[in-house]
Amino acid sequence: MVRLGLVVAQFNKESPVTAKMESRAREEAERRDAEIVETTEVPGSYDTPLAADRLARRDDIDAVVTLGAIITGDTDHDQVIADAAAQGLTDVSLDRDTPVTMGIIGPGMSHDEAKARVDYGAAAVESAVDLATTLESNTHD
């Protein structure tokens, strides 16, 4: 059984996007017989790398799934946030030798576009389980 850490960004929580993403992620974890060991809520997608790093350090977590929604605004701030989150999560995965999947949707999308992409929560869990399983089997070859 793959043991997961889950990081859920709360920015835009007045919209049900991240809550629905989390629900889809939990459904996929159950379907894949994976256990979500710990869930950490963070203010926004920019904050996901630090929380992912803390979870990736734990011996009881095989992979970390991050969820968030970066909605476009009046400036390019959404692109800055997305770039920083992506680089930070990549660094965590490589530094900790632990799969960290990015179920962060955006940037450059409206609330309606974000609502249409809530299944990315399930896709991020699927990727985490598959990668953790593949890497585990490769260490025993």
C-alpha positions in Angstrom: 0.0 0.0 0.0 1.3 3.4 -1.0 1.2 6.0 1.9 0.5 9.5 0.8 0.9 13.0 2.2 -1.6 15.5 0.9 -1.1 19.3 0.7 -4.1 21.4 -0.1 -3.9 25.1 -0.9 -6.8 27.1 0.6 -6.5 30.3 -1.6 -9.8 30.8 -3.4 -11.5 28.6 -0.9 -14.7 30.7 -1.2 -15.0 28.8 -4.5 -15.4 25.0 -4.0 -12.6 24.2 -6.4 -9.9 23.0 -4.0 -12.4 21.2 -1.8 -13.7 19.3 -4.9 -10.1 18.5 -5.9 -9.4 17.1 -2.5 -12.6 15.0 -2.6 -11.5 13.6 -6.0 -8.0 12.9 -4.6 -9.5 11.0 -1.7 -11.8 9.0 -3.9 -8.8 8.0 -6.2 -6.6 7.1 -3.2 -9.4 4.8 -1.9 -9.8 3.3 -5.4 -6.1 2.7 -5.7 -5.9 1.3 -2.2 -3.5 4.1 -1.1 -3.6 5.6 2.4 -3.6 9.3 3.0 -1.5 9.5 6.1 -1.5 13.2 6.7 -3.3 16.2 5.2 -1.7 19.7 5.5 -3.7 22.8 4.5 -1.6 25.8 3.4 -2.7 29.3 2.5 -2.0 29.1 -1.2 -0.2 27.2 -4.0 3.0 29.3 -3.4 3.1 27.7 0.1 2.9 24.1 -1.1 6.7 23.4 -1.4 7.5 23.9 2.3 4.6 21.7 3.4 5.5 19.1 0.8 9.1 19.1 2.0 7.9 18.5 5.6 5.8 15.5 4.5 8.5 14.1 2.2 10.9 13.9 5.2 8.6 11.5 7.0 9.4 7.8 6.9 5.7 6.9 6.8 5.0 8.8 3.6 5.9 7.3 0.2 4.8 10.2 -2.0 3.3 13.7 -1.6 0.3 15.0 -3.6 -0.2 18.8 -3.8 -3.5 20.4 -4.8 -4.3 24.0 -5.6 -5.9 26.4 -8.0 -4.2 29.4 -9.4 -6.9 31.7 -10.8 -5.9 34.6 -13.2 -6.0 38.1 -11.9 -5.4 41.6 -13.2 -1.6 41.1 -13.3 0.9 38.4 -14.1 1.1 37.4 -10.4 -0.6 34.0 -11.2 2.3 33.1 -13.5 4.9 34.0 -10.9 3.1 31.9 -8.3 2.8 28.9 -10.7 6.5 29.1 -11.6 7.6 29.3 -8.0 5.4 26.4 -6.9 6.5 24.2 -9.8 10.2 24.8 -9.2 9.8 24.4 -5.4 8.0 21.1 -5.8 10.5 19.8 -8.2 13.3 20.7 -5.8 11.5 18.9 -2.9 11.1 15.8 -5.0 14.7 15.7 -6.1 16.2 16.7 -2.7 14.1 14.2 -0.7 14.1 11.4 -3.4 10.3 11.3 -2.9 7.7 11.6 -5.6 5.8 15.0 -5.3 3.0 15.4 -7.8 1.6 18.7 -8.8 -2.1 18.8 -8.8 -2.1 22.5 -9.0 -4.3 23.8 -11.8 -3.6 27.1 -13.6 -2.3 29.7 -14.1 -4.3 31.8 -16.6 -7.7 30.3 -16.0 -11.0 31.6 -14.8 -13.1 30.2 -11.9 -15.3 28.4 -14.4 -12.2 26.8 -16.1 -10.9 25.8 -12.7 -14.2 24.2 -11.8 -14.0 22.1 -15.0 -10.5 20.8 -13.9 -11.3 19.4 -10.4 -10.4 15.9 -11.6 -6.8 16.9 -11.5 -7.0 16.0 -7.9 -7.5 12.4 -8.9 -4.9 12.6 -11.6 -2.3 13.8 -9.1 -3.0 10.9 -6.8 -2.8 8.4 -9.7 0.6 9.8 -10.7 1.9 9.7 -7.1 0.8 6.1 -6.6 2.2 5.0 -10.0 5.5 6.7 -9.5 6.0 5.5 -5.9 5.2 1.9 -7.0 7.5 2.1 -9.9 10.4 3.5 -7.9 9.9 1.0 -5.1 10.0 -1.9 -7.5 13.1 -0.5 -9.2 15.0 -0.5 -5.9 14.4 -4.2 -5.4 15.6 -5.3 -8.9 
